[in-house]
Amino acid sequence: MILKGVIFVSSFGFVRVASASPKLKVANPEYNIREIERLVREADIKEAALVVFPELSVTGYTCGDLFAQRTLLNRAAECLSQLLKNTDGTCVVALVGMPVRIKQMLFNCAVAFQNGSVLGVVPKMFLPNYKEFYEKRWFVPGLGISKSIDEIDLLGSKVPFGNLIFNSEELDFSFGVEICEDLWIPVPPSSYMALNGATVIANLSASNDLVSKADYRKQLVAQQSARCVCGYVYSSAGVHESTTDVVFGGDCLIAENGSIIKTSKRFERQSTIIYSEIDVERLSTERQVFKGFLDNSECNSFASRYRVVDVFYGRKFDLEKGYFERFVPSMPFVPDNPLEVNERCAEIFNIQVSGLAKRLEHARIERAVIGISGGLDSTLALLVTAKTFNLLGLPAKNVTAVTMPGFGTTDRTYINALRLMESLGVSSREIDIRPACLLHFSDIHHDASVYDTTYENVQARERTQILMDMANKINGLVVGTGDLSELALGWSTYNGDHMSMYAVNCGIPKTLVKYLVKWVADNEAGEKSKETLYEVLDTPISPELLPPDPSGGIGQKTEDIVGPYELHDFFLYYMVRHGAPPKKIVFLAERAFKEKYPKQEIVKWLRVFYKRFFSQQFKRSCLPDGPKVGTISLSPRGDWRMPSDADASIWLSEI
């Protein structure tokens, strides 16, 4: 049945879902459906498209031999009928668990209903045989009957039964249903559902709590959502189930493509319901790009066994005007958990070191040359290089670090560069590039008082020439310092700092560079180096190609020119990793940065991002080698293949 009156609006590919664990009384369906009804109505008011309840939530999971009592089974059916009447007029699709009797057989089922009508019934395919949960004592596995029956009589109506996928054209998403144990087997039914188009999986569960089981359960849900490239909505029975032998914690989880995006607090005495939005648009894009998923679909022999049930909402769902439950991190490249930050930084640093070590060994080179400005990027590159030489058993003096003061070099960065080189024990050189640049200005008839692109790029290319020639002289390798954010924006001088013999930072966004330098300071560096590294961390980002300000401070700050790197890294992540369109990126950025940046400023810098990203592709098309460290790389040899003359008009027009 379609609700009339308004048009459904799907906002940016997000679908709101809910996981609920209601307070109940074992073997008291009348009590239980009242609480289920309340939560269904709440989910409907909050514009959820789907709400998932626990396994056998109408009767309670722990009824034991009472499942053989007709009184309980009949009352459960009557209460389901009452629940349907009481929720008539609601748009949300609800999934409740209850026993369903078919031809002298009892099945543990999920009943999907909406707007007072049953959409379909899905049986539990695999039953546990644990000592405390020997379900075969009461139920029959659904796998066998689902092959022969696709429709049953329920409450006097014929309803779809068995292997079902529920599909909404309005929301452009499909969901499948599995029940508890189905997830724990080697190949869960959800794997087949995903291959048959389901982008969201619901799991009605009754998983008791033991020491450390919750962590394992969370990993299981996250892994299955990753393997199936799907959203996963998990709901488990709560503390009001029988505690004769075990205790249930009411674990509610919502996952998306390998990440848990919302969890409930366990062991609550009252009903629990959690909400979040699943990005089904992103999931569809991931599947489109992930060719292994598509190839697996081709060999799926289970395809013909799934029946599609159409779901109609017919309601307005506008995230721009409503609330948004999902947490959007402002720095998607940086984990929220400090412990995870340390683990991530250690892993990335080791990838950088391993990449450089392999290149040195392969080239049979035992020396390196690197330009040191006193800024973040060159500092990280030097730290990686020093660690690599230590790993290979080569003396630190084999690393030649060169500081090359120019027209914009300040005392602060100059001193930081000298102190860093000294503290790491590398060979240091200082070459003032100003005389050479002035001579070059004279050669090309450029007025040295005109601070234009030529003025800046002459300095950058002079520095690169020095490094390359010194590398030739000592039979060394020039280590590049540019990072992923600079590559995205084209913030480098073509054949200047754009070029090196191995670029150790090319896979690391600017927002993560800071964390890496801090991690090295706290975990790898000596006291002398640590002090300098913290000073570098406090220094504004600048290429220092224009003269200092009147007080001698940095006069050219990169973020004043191209915009905040935290915004550009955010844009880069959602554009390249998710394939998100500009309007969606703006919507997410507004929520991630809240009051920090008004919408007008986000839009302003997003326009800059797209213009630069498209116009500067020619620099990325001829990048030096360097290691990929995360899910995003702009290497033209694999991850990002884009024509240098692509037109950005349709992206800019959407902004």
Secondary structure, 3 states (H helix, E strand, C coil): CCCCCCCCCCCCCEEEEEEEECCCCCCCHHHHHHHHHHHHHHHHHCCCCEEECCCCCCCCHHHHHHHHCHHHHHHHHHHHHHHHHHCCCCCCEEEEEEEEEECCEEEEEEEEEECCEEEEEEECCCCCECCCCEHHHCCCCHHHHCCCCCEEEECCEEEEECCEEEEECCCCEEEEEEEHHHHHCCCCHHHHHHHCCCCEEEEEECCECCCCHHHHHHHHHHHHHHHCCCEEEEEECCCCCCCCCCCECCCEEEEECCEEEEECCCCCCCCEEEEEEEEHHHHHHHHHHCHHHHHHHHCCCCHHHCEEEECCCCCCCCCCCCCCCCCCCCCCCCCCCHHHHHHHHHHHHHHHHHHHHHHHHHHCCCCEEEECCCCHHHHHHHHHHHHHHHHCCCCHHHEEEEECCCCCCCHHHHHHHHHHHHHHCCEEEECCCHHHHHHHHHHCCCCCCCCCHHHHHHHHHHHHHHHHHHHHHHCCEEEECCCHHHHHHCCCCCCCCCCCCEECCCCCCHHHHHHHHHHHHHHCCCHHHHHHHHHHHCCCCCCCCCCCCCCCCCCCCHHHHHCCHHHHHHHHHHHHHCCCCHHHHHHHHHHHHCCCCCHHHHHHHHHHHHHHHHHCHHHHCCCCCCCCCCCCCCCCCCCCCCCCCCCCHHHHHHC
